């Protein structure tokens, strides 16, 4: 499963989906709309991981079977 996150371009504000594996500190992605380069920091990966952890926790709560 390829996890993605929605990222907003700081220049034109367009939202785009970027794979979590591409959000490596120091790596850059170019906005397809305005060609602005978006650089990722170490904090970006932590934000994605927190979202994944929150999602997993919510799924586990939703489908928890009571005996």
PQR file of N, CA, C, O and H, with PARSE charges and radii, in Angstrom:
ATOM      1  N   UNK A   1       0.843  -1.180   0.000 -0.4000 1.5000
ATOM      2  CA  UNK A   1       0.000   0.000   0.000 -0.0000 2.0000
ATOM      3  C   UNK A   1       0.887   1.242   0.000  0.5500 1.7000
ATOM      4  O   UNK A   1       1.741   1.399   0.873 -0.5500 1.4000
ATOM      5  N   UNK A   2       0.690   2.102  -0.954 -0.4000 1.5000
ATOM      6  CA  UNK A   2       1.460   3.337  -1.053 -0.0000 2.0000
ATOM      7  C   UNK A   2       0.683   4.448  -0.351  0.5500 1.7000
ATOM      8  O   UNK A   2      -0.405   4.824  -0.789 -0.5500 1.4000
ATOM      9  H   UNK A   2      -0.004   1.974  -1.663  0.4000 1.0000
ATOM     10  N   UNK A   3       1.238   4.964   0.728 -0.4000 1.5000
ATOM     11  CA  UNK A   3       0.573   6.020   1.475 -0.0000 2.0000
ATOM     12  C   UNK A   3       0.915   7.374   0.876  0.5500 1.7000
ATOM     13  O   UNK A   3       2.057   7.623   0.491 -0.5500 1.4000
ATOM     14  H   UNK A   3       2.121   4.658   1.083  0.4000 1.0000
ATOM     15  N   UNK A   4      -0.075   8.240   0.799 -0.4000 1.5000
ATOM     16  CA  UNK A   4       0.104   9.574   0.254 -0.0000 2.0000
ATOM     17  C   UNK A   4      -0.388  10.611   1.246  0.5500 1.7000
ATOM     18  O   UNK A   4      -1.201  10.326   2.125 -0.5500 1.4000
ATOM     19  H   UNK A   4      -1.003   8.038   1.112  0.4000 1.0000
ATOM     20  N   UNK A   5       0.124  11.816   1.083 -0.4000 1.5000
ATOM     21  CA  UNK A   5      -0.300  12.932   1.903 -0.0000 2.0000
ATOM     22  C   UNK A   5      -0.599  14.103   0.982  0.5500 1.7000
ATOM     23  O   UNK A   5       0.025  14.255  -0.068 -0.5500 1.4000
ATOM     24  H   UNK A   5       0.785  12.048   0.369  0.4000 1.0000
ATOM     25  N   UNK A   6      -1.549  14.922   1.378 -0.4000 1.5000
ATOM     26  CA  UNK A   6      -1.871  16.106   0.597 -0.0000 2.0000
ATOM     27  C   UNK A   6      -0.960  17.241   1.058  0.5500 1.7000
ATOM     28  O   UNK A   6      -0.878  17.543   2.249 -0.5500 1.4000
ATOM     29  H   UNK A   6      -2.056  14.799   2.231  0.4000 1.0000
ATOM     30  N   UNK A   7      -0.281  17.864   0.101 -0.4000 1.5000
ATOM     31  CA  UNK A   7       0.645  18.956   0.392 -0.0000 2.0000
ATOM     32  C   UNK A   7       0.200  20.175  -0.398  0.5500 1.7000
ATOM     33  O   UNK A   7      -0.192  20.067  -1.560 -0.5500 1.4000
ATOM     34  H   UNK A   7      -0.347  17.619  -0.866  0.4000 1.0000
ATOM     35  N   UNK A   8       0.263  21.329   0.240 -0.4000 1.5000
ATOM     36  CA  UNK A   8      -0.123  22.565  -0.429 -0.0000 2.0000
ATOM     37  C   UNK A   8       1.134  23.334  -0.834  0.5500 1.7000
ATOM     38  O   UNK A   8       2.046  23.528  -0.031 -0.5500 1.4000
ATOM     39  H   UNK A   8       0.581  21.416   1.184  0.4000 1.0000
ATOM     40  N   UNK A   9       1.162  23.762  -2.083 -0.4000 1.5000
ATOM     41  CA  UNK A   9       2.278  24.555  -2.590 -0.0000 2.0000
ATOM     42  C   UNK A   9       2.315  25.877  -1.828  0.5500 1.7000
ATOM     43  O   UNK A   9       1.291  26.552  -1.729 -0.5500 1.4000
ATOM     44  H   UNK A   9       0.421  23.605  -2.735  0.4000 1.0000
ATOM     45  N   UNK A  10       3.469  26.261  -1.291 -0.4000 1.5000
ATOM     46  CA  UNK A  10       3.548  27.523  -0.548 -0.0000 2.0000
ATOM     47  C   UNK A  10       3.408  28.752  -1.451  0.5500 1.7000
ATOM     48  O   UNK A  10       3.113  29.847  -0.972 -0.5500 1.4000
ATOM     49  H   UNK A  10       4.302  25.712  -1.373  0.4000 1.0000
ATOM     50  N   UNK A  11       3.616  28.571  -2.738 -0.4000 1.5000
ATOM     51  CA  UNK A  11       3.550  29.693  -3.666 -0.0000 2.0000
ATOM     52  C   UNK A  11       2.144  29.907  -4.241  0.5500 1.7000
ATOM     53  O   UNK A  11       1.548  30.966  -4.041 -0.5500 1.4000
ATOM     54  H   UNK A  11       3.856  27.682  -3.128  0.4000 1.0000
ATOM     55  N   UNK A  12       1.616  28.909  -4.951 -0.4000 1.5000
ATOM     56  CA  UNK A  12       0.318  29.069  -5.626 -0.0000 2.0000
ATOM     57  C   UNK A  12      -0.856  28.482  -4.836  0.5500 1.7000
ATOM     58  O   UNK A  12      -2.015  28.661  -5.212 -0.5500 1.4000
ATOM     59  H   UNK A  12       2.100  28.049  -5.114  0.4000 1.0000
ATOM     60  N   UNK A  13      -0.549  27.779  -3.741 -0.4000 1.5000
ATOM     61  CA  UNK A  13      -1.557  27.188  -2.847 -0.0000 2.0000
ATOM     62  C   UNK A  13      -2.277  25.977  -3.439  0.5500 1.7000
ATOM     63  O   UNK A  13      -3.248  25.492  -2.858 -0.5500 1.4000
ATOM     64  H   UNK A  13       0.392  27.633  -3.436  0.4000 1.0000
ATOM     65  N   UNK A  14      -1.816  25.488  -4.582 -0.4000 1.5000
ATOM     66  CA  UNK A  14      -2.423  24.289  -5.160 -0.0000 2.0000
ATOM     67  C   UNK A  14      -2.109  23.091  -4.265  0.5500 1.7000
ATOM     68  O   UNK A  14      -0.999  22.952  -3.752 -0.5500 1.4000
ATOM     69  H   UNK A  14      -1.027  25.882  -5.054  0.4000 1.0000
ATOM     70  N   UNK A  15      -3.106  22.236  -4.093 -0.4000 1.5000
ATOM     71  CA  UNK A  15      -2.903  21.029  -3.294 -0.0000 2.0000
ATOM     72  C   UNK A  15      -2.550  19.878  -4.225  0.5500 1.7000
ATOM     73  O   UNK A  15      -3.128  19.724  -5.301 -0.5500 1.4000
ATOM     74  H   UNK A  15      -4.008  22.349  -4.510  0.4000 1.0000
ATOM     75  N   UNK A  16      -1.587  19.073  -3.784 -0.4000 1.5000
ATOM     76  CA  UNK A  16      -1.184  17.910  -4.567 -0.0000 2.0000
ATOM     77  C   UNK A  16      -0.929  16.744  -3.629  0.5500 1.7000
ATOM     78  O   UNK A  16      -0.606  16.935  -2.457 -0.5500 1.4000
ATOM     79  H   UNK A  16      -1.118  19.197  -2.910  0.4000 1.0000
ATOM     80  N   UNK A  17      -1.075  15.550  -4.149 -0.4000 1.5000
ATOM     81  CA  UNK A  17      -0.847  14.347  -3.363 -0.0000 2.0000
ATOM     82  C   UNK A  17       0.574  13.864  -3.636  0.5500 1.7000
ATOM     83  O   UNK A  17       0.995  13.737  -4.786 -0.5500 1.4000
ATOM     84  H   UNK A  17      -1.337  15.395  -5.102  0.4000 1.0000
ATOM     85  N   UNK A  18       1.298  13.599  -2.561 -0.4000 1.5000
ATOM     86  CA  UNK A  18       2.676  13.153  -2.665 -0.0000 2.0000
ATOM     87  C   UNK A  18       2.828  11.886  -1.834  0.5500 1.7000
ATOM     88  O   UNK A  18       2.338  11.808  -0.708 -0.5500 1.4000
ATOM     89  H   UNK A  18       0.957  13.702  -1.627  0.4000 1.0000
ATOM     90  N   UNK A  19       3.507  10.902  -2.397 -0.4000 1.5000
ATOM     91  CA  UNK A  19       3.745   9.652  -1.680 -0.0000 2.0000
ATOM     92  C   UNK A  19       4.632   9.914  -0.468  0.5500 1.7000
ATOM     93  O   UNK A  19       5.581  10.696  -0.531 -0.5500 1.4000
ATOM     94  H   UNK A  19       3.905  10.965  -3.312  0.4000 1.0000
ATOM     95  N   UNK A  20       4.305   9.248   0.632 -0.4000 1.5000
ATOM     96  CA  UNK A  20       5.063   9.418   1.872 -0.0000 2.0000
ATOM     97  C   UNK A  20       6.532   9.076   1.663  0.5500 1.7000
ATOM     98  O   UNK A  20       7.408   9.707   2.255 -0.5500 1.4000
ATOM     99  H   UNK A  20       3.535   8.613   0.683  0.4000 1.0000
ATOM    100  N   UNK A  21       6.804   8.088   0.833 -0.4000 1.5000
ATOM    101  CA  UNK A  21       8.194   7.680   0.610 -0.0000 2.0000
ATOM    102  C   UNK A  21       9.005   8.742  -0.134  0.5500 1.7000
ATOM    103  O   UNK A  21      10.234   8.673  -0.149 -0.5500 1.4000
ATOM    104  H   UNK A  21       6.092   7.575   0.352  0.4000 1.0000
ATOM    105  N   UNK A  22       8.341   9.720  -0.750 -0.4000 1.5000
ATOM    106  CA  UNK A  22       9.029  10.802  -1.447 -0.0000 2.0000
ATOM    107  C   UNK A  22       9.304  11.998  -0.538  0.5500 1.7000
ATOM    108  O   UNK A  22       9.987  12.938  -0.943 -0.5500 1.4000
ATOM    109  H   UNK A  22       7.342   9.776  -0.738  0.4000 1.0000
ATOM    110  N   UNK A  23       8.784  11.969   0.675 -0.4000 1.5000
ATOM    111  CA  UNK A  23       8.931  13.095   1.598 -0.0000 2.0000
ATOM    112  C   UNK A  23      10.167  12.911   2.478  0.5500 1.7000
ATOM    113  O   UNK A  23      10.080  12.902   3.706 -0.5500 1.4000
ATOM    114  H   UNK A  23       8.229  11.205   1.005  0.4000 1.0000
ATOM    115  N   UNK A  24      11.292  12.767   1.833 -0.4000 1.5000
ATOM    116  CA  UNK A  24      12.566  12.534   2.503 -0.0000 2.0000
ATOM    117  C   UNK A  24      13.229  13.886   2.768  0.5500 1.7000
ATOM    118  O   UNK A  24      13.259  14.740   1.883 -0.5500 1.4000
ATOM    119  H   UNK A  24      11.362  12.774   0.835  0.4000 1.0000
ATOM    120  N   UNK A  25      13.766  14.092   3.986 -0.4000 1.5000
ATOM    121  CA  UNK A  25      14.437  15.362   4.264 -0.0000 2.0000
ATOM    122  C   UNK A  25      15.512  15.658   3.219  0.5500 1.7000
ATOM    123  O   UNK A  25      16.342  14.806   2.899 -0.5500 1.4000
ATOM    124  H   UNK A  25      13.742  13.398   4.706  0.4000 1.0000
ATOM    125  N   UNK A  26      15.477  16.877   2.699 -0.4000 1.5000
ATOM    126  CA  UNK A  26      16.440  17.304   1.692 -0.0000 2.0000
ATOM    127  C   UNK A  26      15.977  17.075   0.259  0.5500 1.7000
ATOM    128  O   UNK A  26      16.517  17.676  -0.670 -0.5500 1.4000
ATOM    129  H   UNK A  26      14.803  17.568   2.959  0.4000 1.0000
ATOM    130  N   UNK A  27      14.983  16.213   0.073 -0.4000 1.5000
ATOM    131  CA  UNK A  27      14.466  15.954  -1.270 -0.0000 2.0000
ATOM    132  C   UNK A  27      13.471  17.043  -1.634  0.5500 1.7000
ATOM    133  O   UNK A  27      12.810  17.607  -0.762 -0.5500 1.4000
ATOM    134  H   UNK A  27      14.545  15.724   0.827  0.4000 1.0000
ATOM    135  N   UNK A  28      13.366  17.342  -2.936 -0.4000 1.5000
ATOM    136  CA  UNK A  28      12.464  18.391  -3.399 -0.0000 2.0000
ATOM    137  C   UNK A  28      11.470  17.832  -4.396  0.5500 1.7000
ATOM    138  O   UNK A  28      11.750  16.861  -5.099 -0.5500 1.4000
ATOM    139  H   UNK A  28      13.903  16.885  -3.644  0.4000 1.0000
ATOM    140  N   UNK A  29      10.303  18.459  -4.446 -0.4000 1.5000
ATOM    141  CA  UNK A  29       9.257  18.125  -5.401 -0.0000 2.0000
ATOM    142  C   UNK A  29       8.855  19.428  -6.077  0.5500 1.7000
ATOM    143  O   UNK A  29       8.782  20.468  -5.423 -0.5500 1.4000
ATOM    144  H   UNK A  29      10.076  19.248  -3.875  0.4000 1.0000
ATOM    145  N   UNK A  30       8.594  19.381  -7.374 -0.4000 1.5000
ATOM    146  CA  UNK A  30       8.207  20.580  -8.108 -0.0000 2.0000
ATOM    147  C   UNK A  30       6.697  20.631  -8.270  0.5500 1.7000
ATOM    148  O   UNK A  30       6.071  19.647  -8.663 -0.5500 1.4000
ATOM    149  H   UNK A  30       8.654  18.536  -7.905  0.4000 1.0000
ATOM    150  N   UNK A  31       6.117  21.788  -7.965 -0.4000 1.5000
ATOM    151  CA  UNK A  31       4.675  21.987  -8.131 -0.0000 2.0000
ATOM    152  C   UNK A  31       4.352  21.944  -9.622  0.5500 1.7000
ATOM    153  O   UNK A  31       4.974  22.657 -10.409 -0.5500 1.4000
ATOM    154  H   UNK A  31       6.626  22.587  -7.646  0.4000 1.0000
ATOM    155  N   UNK A  32       3.389  21.117 -10.016 -0.4000 1.5000
ATOM    156  CA  UNK A  32       3.055  21.018 -11.437 -0.0000 2.0000
ATOM    157  C   UNK A  32       2.356  22.272 -11.978  0.5500 1.7000
ATOM    158  O   UNK A  32       2.270  22.466 -13.190 -0.5500 1.4000
ATOM    159  H   UNK A  32       2.883  20.537  -9.377  0.4000 1.0000
ATOM    160  N   UNK A  33       1.866  23.108 -11.083 -0.4000 1.5000
ATOM    161  CA  UNK A  33       1.137  24.303 -11.510 -0.0000 2.0000
ATOM    162  C   UNK A  33       2.067  25.501 -11.741  0.5500 1.7000
ATOM    163  O   UNK A  33       2.050  26.113 -12.809 -0.5500 1.4000
ATOM    164  H   UNK A  33       1.936  22.950 -10.097  0.4000 1.0000
ATOM    165  N   UNK A  34       2.880  25.828 -10.723 -0.4000 1.5000
ATOM    166  CA  UNK A  34       3.699  27.039 -10.815 -0.0000 2.0000
ATOM    167  C   UNK A  34       5.202  26.753 -10.917  0.5500 1.7000
ATOM    168  O   UNK A  34       5.999  27.680 -11.065 -0.5500 1.4000
ATOM    169  H   UNK A  34       2.894  25.330  -9.856  0.4000 1.0000
ATOM    170  N   UNK A  35       5.587  25.488 -10.838 -0.4000 1.5000
ATOM    171  CA  UNK A  35       6.986  25.047 -10.934 -0.0000 2.0000
ATOM    172  C   UNK A  35       7.831  25.420  -9.715  0.5500 1.7000
ATOM    173  O   UNK A  35       9.057  25.325  -9.767 -0.5500 1.4000
ATOM    174  H   UNK A  35       4.940  24.735 -10.718  0.4000 1.0000
ATOM    175  N   UNK A  36       7.201  25.839  -8.631 -0.4000 1.5000
ATOM    176  CA  UNK A  36       7.911  26.134  -7.387 -0.0000 2.0000
ATOM    177  C   UNK A  36       8.469  24.830  -6.819  0.5500 1.7000
ATOM    178  O   UNK A  36       7.789  23.804  -6.843 -0.5500 1.4000
ATOM    179  H   UNK A  36       6.204  25.917  -8.589  0.4000 1.0000
ATOM    180  N   UNK A  37       9.704  24.862  -6.308 -0.4000 1.5000
ATOM    181  CA  UNK A  37      10.286  23.679  -5.676 -0.0000 2.0000
ATOM    182  C   UNK A  37       9.873  23.644  -4.213  0.5500 1.7000
ATOM    183  O   UNK A  37       9.971  24.644  -3.503 -0.5500 1.4000
ATOM    184  H   UNK A  37      10.257  25.695  -6.289  0.4000 1.0000
ATOM    185  N   UNK A  38       9.416  22.493  -3.778 -0.4000 1.5000
ATOM    186  CA  UNK A  38       9.005  22.284  -2.387 -0.0000 2.0000
ATOM    187  C   UNK A  38      10.021  21.346  -1.763  0.5500 1.7000
ATOM    188  O   UNK A  38      10.157  20.199  -2.188 -0.5500 1.4000
ATOM    189  H   UNK A  38       9.337  21.680  -4.355  0.4000 1.0000
ATOM    190  N   UNK A  39      10.737  21.832  -0.749 -0.4000 1.5000
ATOM    191  CA  UNK A  39      11.734  21.025  -0.058 -0.0000 2.0000
ATOM    192  C   UNK A  39      11.107  20.429   1.196  0.5500 1.7000
ATOM    193  O   UNK A  39      10.318  21.084   1.877 -0.5500 1.4000
ATOM    194  H   UNK A  39      10.626  22.764  -0.404  0.4000 1.0000
ATOM    195  N   UNK A  40      11.460  19.189   1.493 -0.4000 1.5000
ATOM    196  CA  UNK A  40      10.914  18.508   2.661 -0.0000 2.0000
ATOM    197  C   UNK A  40      11.920  18.528   3.801  0.5500 1.7000
ATOM    198  O   UNK A  40      13.129  18.419   3.596 -0.5500 1.4000
ATOM    199  H   UNK A  40      12.101  18.657   0.940  0.4000 1.0000
ATOM    200  N   UNK A  41      11.389  18.671   4.998 -0.4000 1.5000
ATOM    201  CA  UNK A  41      12.220  18.652   6.198 -0.0000 2.0000
ATOM    202  C   UNK A  41      11.982  17.342   6.938  0.5500 1.7000
ATOM    203  O   UNK A  41      11.111  16.559   6.557 -0.5500 1.4000
ATOM    204  H   UNK A  41      10.407  18.759   5.164  0.4000 1.0000
ATOM    205  N   UNK A  42      12.732  17.110   7.966 -0.4000 1.5000
ATOM    206  CA  UNK A  42      12.549  15.901   8.763 -0.0000 2.0000
ATOM    207  C   UNK A  42      11.191  15.863   9.432  0.5500 1.7000
ATOM    208  O   UNK A  42      10.674  14.788   9.734 -0.5500 1.4000
ATOM    209  H   UNK A  42      13.439  17.746   8.276  0.4000 1.0000
ATOM    210  N   UNK A  43      10.607  17.032   9.667 -0.4000 1.5000
ATOM    211  CA  UNK A  43       9.309  17.116  10.329 -0.0000 2.0000
ATOM    212  C   UNK A  43       8.180  16.587   9.446  0.5500 1.7000
ATOM    213  O   UNK A  43       7.176  16.095   9.962 -0.5500 1.4000
ATOM    214  H   UNK A  43      11.027  17.906   9.422  0.4000 1.0000
ATOM    215  N   UNK A  44       8.330  16.680   8.129 -0.4000 1.5000
ATOM    216  CA  UNK A  44       7.281  16.218   7.218 -0.0000 2.0000
ATOM    217  C   UNK A  44       7.013  14.729   7.382  0.5500 1.7000
ATOM    218  O   UNK A  44       5.855  14.312   7.424 -0.5500 1.4000
ATOM    219  H   UNK A  44       9.145  17.080   7.711  0.4000 1.0000
ATOM    220  N   UNK A  45       8.046  13.938   7.472 -0.4000 1.5000
ATOM    221  CA  UNK A  45       7.892  12.496   7.653 -0.0000 2.0000
ATOM    222  C   UNK A  45       7.210  12.162   8.969  0.5500 1.7000
ATOM    223  O   UNK A  45       6.399  11.238   9.034 -0.5500 1.4000
ATOM    224  H   UNK A  45       8.986  14.277   7.437  0.4000 1.0000
ATOM    225  N   UNK A  46       7.535  12.908  10.015 -0.4000 1.5000
ATOM    226  CA  UNK A  46       6.898  12.685  11.318 -0.0000 2.0000
ATOM    227  C   UNK A  46       5.405  13.003  11.254  0.5500 1.7000
ATOM    228  O   UNK A  46       4.597  12.309  11.871 -0.5500 1.4000
ATOM    229  H   UNK A  46       8.194  13.658   9.961  0.4000 1.0000
ATOM    230  N   UNK A  47       5.037  14.042  10.515 -0.4000 1.5000
ATOM    231  CA  UNK A  47       3.620  14.392  10.380 -0.0000 2.0000
ATOM    232  C   UNK A  47       2.855  13.284   9.662  0.5500 1.7000
ATOM    233  O   UNK A  47       1.744  12.927  10.056 -0.5500 1.4000
ATOM    234  H   UNK A  47       5.694  14.606  10.014  0.4000 1.0000
ATOM    235  N   UNK A  48       3.458  12.748   8.612 -0.4000 1.5000
ATOM    236  CA  UNK A  48       2.816  11.652   7.882 -0.0000 2.0000
ATOM    237  C   UNK A  48       2.688  10.433   8.783  0.5500 1.7000
ATOM    238  O   UNK A  48       1.641   9.786   8.800 -0.5500 1.4000
ATOM    239  H   UNK A  48       4.360  13.038   8.293  0.4000 1.0000
ATOM    240  N   UNK A  49       3.737  10.113   9.531 -0.4000 1.5000
ATOM    241  CA  UNK A  49       3.689   8.948  10.423 -0.0000 2.0000
ATOM    242  C   UNK A  49       2.620   9.134  11.487  0.5500 1.7000
ATOM    243  O   UNK A  49       1.919   8.179  11.821 -0.5500 1.4000
ATOM    244  H   UNK A  49       4.587  10.639   9.518  0.4000 1.0000
ATOM    245  N   UNK A  50       2.477  10.343  12.030 -0.4000 1.5000
ATOM    246  CA  UNK A  50       1.437  10.592  13.027 -0.0000 2.0000
ATOM    247  C   UNK A  50       0.056  10.385  12.420  0.5500 1.7000
ATOM    248  O   UNK A  50      -0.821   9.802  13.057 -0.5500 1.4000
ATOM    249  H   UNK A  50       3.047  11.119  11.759  0.4000 1.0000
ATOM    250  N   UNK A  51      -0.143  10.856  11.199 -0.4000 1.5000
ATOM    251  CA  UNK A  51      -1.438  10.668  10.530 -0.0000 2.0000
ATOM    252  C   UNK A  51      -1.729   9.183  10.337  0.5500 1.7000
ATOM    253  O   UNK A  51      -2.863   8.741  10.522 -0.5500 1.4000
ATOM    254  H   UNK A  51       0.570  11.330  10.681  0.4000 1.0000
ATOM    255  N   UNK A  52      -0.712   8.418   9.968 -0.4000 1.5000
ATOM    256  CA  UNK A  52      -0.875   6.966   9.798 -0.0000 2.0000
ATOM    257  C   UNK A  52      -1.229   6.324  11.130  0.5500 1.7000
ATOM    258  O   UNK A  52      -2.144   5.502  11.199 -0.5500 1.4000
ATOM    259  H   UNK A  52       0.210   8.777   9.819  0.4000 1.0000
ATOM    260  N   UNK A  53      -0.515   6.690  12.185 -0.4000 1.5000
ATOM    261  CA  UNK A  53      -0.777   6.127  13.514 -0.0000 2.0000
ATOM    262  C   UNK A  53      -2.194   6.475  13.983  0.5500 1.7000
ATOM    263  O   UNK A  53      -2.896   5.623  14.526 -0.5500 1.4000
ATOM    264  H   UNK A  53       0.227   7.357  12.129  0.4000 1.0000
ATOM    265  N   UNK A  54      -2.613   7.729  13.773 -0.4000 1.5000
ATOM    266  CA  UNK A  54      -3.968   8.141  14.160 -0.0000 2.0000
ATOM    267  C   UNK A  54      -5.021   7.349  13.384  0.5500 1.7000
ATOM    268  O   UNK A  54      -6.015   6.904  13.958 -0.5500 1.4000
ATOM    269  H   UNK A  54      -2.042   8.422  13.331  0.4000 1.0000
ATOM    270  N   UNK A  55      -4.804   7.178  12.097 -0.4000 1.5000
ATOM    271  CA  UNK A  55      -5.727   6.422  11.251 -0.0000 2.0000
ATOM    272  C   UNK A  55      -5.826   4.970  11.733  0.5500 1.7000
ATOM    273  O   UNK A  55      -6.922   4.423  11.851 -0.5500 1.4000
ATOM    274  H   UNK A  55      -3.997   7.540  11.631  0.4000 1.0000
ATOM    275  N   UNK A  56      -4.688   4.362  12.005 -0.4000 1.5000
ATOM    276  CA  UNK A  56      -4.670   2.975  12.474 -0.0000 2.0000
ATOM    277  C   UNK A  56      -5.412   2.845  13.810  0.5500 1.7000
ATOM    278  O   UNK A  56      -6.166   1.894  14.013 -0.5500 1.4000
ATOM    279  H   UNK A  56      -3.797   4.807  11.908  0.4000 1.0000
ATOM    280  N   UNK A  57      -5.196   3.801  14.715 -0.4000 1.5000
ATOM    281  CA  UNK A  57      -5.871   3.782  16.012 -0.0000 2.0000
ATOM    282  C   UNK A  57      -7.386   3.900  15.830  0.5500 1.7000
ATOM    283  O   UNK A  57      -8.151   3.188  16.480 -0.5500 1.4000
ATOM    284  H   UNK A  57      -4.583   4.574  14.550  0.4000 1.0000
ATOM    285  N   UNK A  58      -7.813   4.806  14.941 -0.4000 1.5000
ATOM    286  CA  UNK A  58      -9.243   4.989  14.687 -0.0000 2.0000
ATOM    287  C   UNK A  58      -9.870   3.748  14.068  0.5500 1.7000
ATOM    288  O   UNK A  58     -10.984   3.370  14.430 -0.5500 1.4000
ATOM    289  H   UNK A  58      -7.191   5.384  14.413  0.4000 1.0000
ATOM    290  N   UNK A  59      -9.168   3.112  13.141 -0.4000 1.5000
ATOM    291  CA  UNK A  59      -9.664   1.873  12.522 -0.0000 2.0000
ATOM    292  C   UNK A  59      -9.809   0.784  13.587  0.5500 1.7000
ATOM    293  O   UNK A  59     -10.815   0.075  13.623 -0.5500 1.4000
ATOM    294  H   UNK A  59      -8.262   3.419  12.846  0.4000 1.0000
ATOM    295  N   UNK A  60      -8.809   0.657  14.447 -0.4000 1.5000
ATOM    296  CA  UNK A  60      -8.865  -0.362  15.499 -0.0000 2.0000
ATOM    297  C   UNK A  60     -10.029  -0.111  16.452  0.5500 1.7000
ATOM    298  O   UNK A  60     -10.682  -1.056  16.895 -0.5500 1.4000
ATOM    299  H   UNK A  60      -7.992   1.233  14.418  0.4000 1.0000
ATOM    300  N   UNK A  61     -10.293   1.155  16.770 -0.4000 1.5000
ATOM    301  CA  UNK A  61     -11.429   1.481  17.639 -0.0000 2.0000
ATOM    302  C   UNK A  61     -12.753   1.165  16.952  0.5500 1.7000
ATOM    303  O   UNK A  61     -13.669   0.624  17.571 -0.5500 1.4000
ATOM    304  H   UNK A  61      -9.763   1.923  16.410  0.4000 1.0000
ATOM    305  N   UNK A  62     -12.845   1.502  15.684 -0.4000 1.5000
ATOM    306  CA  UNK A  62     -14.085   1.306  14.933 -0.0000 2.0000
ATOM    307  C   UNK A  62     -14.458  -0.164  14.794  0.5500 1.7000
ATOM    308  O   UNK A  62     -15.629  -0.526  14.909 -0.5500 1.4000
ATOM    309  H   UNK A  62     -12.100   1.942  15.182  0.4000 1.0000
ATOM    310  N   UNK A  63     -13.476  -0.995  14.550 -0.4000 1.5000
ATOM    311  CA  UNK A  63     -13.749  -2.407  14.284 -0.0000 2.0000
ATOM    312  C   UNK A  63     -13.422  -3.311  15.451  0.5500 1.7000
ATOM    313  O   UNK A  63     -13.279  -4.522  15.280 -0.5500 1.4000
ATOM    314  H   UNK A  63     -12.525  -0.701  14.457  0.4000 1.0000
ATOM    315  N   UNK A  64     -13.300  -2.735  16.638 -0.4000 1.5000
ATOM    316  CA  UNK A  64     -13.000  -3.531  17.825 -0.0000 2.0000
ATOM    317  C   UNK A  64     -14.182  -4.434  18.133  0.5500 1.7000
ATOM    318  O   UNK A  64     -15.322  -3.978  18.219 -0.5500 1.4000
ATOM    319  H   UNK A  64     -13.416  -1.751  16.777  0.4000 1.0000
ATOM    320  N   UNK A  65     -13.905  -5.694  18.295 -0.4000 1.5000
ATOM    321  CA  UNK A  65     -14.951  -6.673  18.572 -0.0000 2.0000
ATOM    322  C   UNK A  65     -15.069  -6.856  20.083  0.5500 1.7000
ATOM    323  O   UNK A  65     -14.089  -7.122  20.778 -0.5500 1.4000
ATOM    324  H   UNK A  65     -12.979  -6.065  18.226  0.4000 1.0000
ATOM    325  N   UNK A  66     -16.281  -6.706  20.557 -0.4000 1.5000
ATOM    326  CA  UNK A  66     -16.517  -6.891  21.993 -0.0000 2.0000
ATOM    327  C   UNK A  66     -17.054  -8.299  22.220  0.5500 1.7000
ATOM    328  O   UNK A  66     -17.959  -8.757  21.521 -0.5500 1.4000
ATOM    329  H   UNK A  66     -17.077  -6.489  19.993  0.4000 1.0000
ATOM    330  N   UNK A  67     -16.486  -8.965  23.199 -0.4000 1.5000
ATOM    331  CA  UNK A  67     -16.908 -10.337  23.504 -0.0000 2.0000
ATOM    332  C   UNK A  67     -17.674 -10.359  24.797  0.5500 1.7000
ATOM    333  O   UNK A  67     -18.119 -11.420  25.234 -0.5500 1.4000
ATOM    334  H   UNK A  67     -15.751  -8.593  23.767  0.4000 1.0000
TER
END
